[in-house]
């Protein structure tokens, strides 16, 4: 049952990606690339010469064929290597091992842990309210994240040292009216994730007091 669910989930993902790719017309694709890469009108003409309608269709066909072959290979070799099932099971095992230490805490320790992270949230909220936008954050947003996923991943006309950060901001900044908050929220989330991981690491090696301290 679990294996069937995984295969259905993979097929849905591949189908949706292919559907989005095929539903994008040639003109929409050119306009998207033109706006995303902030090209000039003359560069748009050059882009049309490099990426013709026939080439785009060929790319779509190749993408669909290779994604289909990928799924087919996974299905054919599923019993021999069982890669998908193994990967899924490893994720479950790691998640269980990670959460086990928290479940073994006493009620008093859990209360102290909640208080600790509540204080962290308050501190980060105050800090966020009084912080400023740094030059590297503004540069990354203007030149990369603001221009979308593909520019954040593939565009290197200037230093692009925080690729994963730029990718995340490029996907979430549409959800925020304040671009300042959209830029900062990823760093705040990273701060909390790092604290949780560091606490879990210390808890596995030292006492609760040392880990909390």
Secondary structure, DSSP 8 states (H G I E B T S, - for coil): -HHHHHHHHHHHHHHHHHHHHHHS-HHHHHHHHHHHTT--HHHHHHHHHHS-HHHHHHHHHHHHHHHHHHHHHHHHTTTTT-HHHHHHHHHHHHHHHHHHHHHTS-HHHHHHHHHHHHHHHHHHHHHHHH----HHHHHHHHHTGGG-HHHHHH--SS----HHHHHHHHHHGGG-S-HHHHHHHHHHHHHHHHHHHHHHHHHTTS-HHHHH-
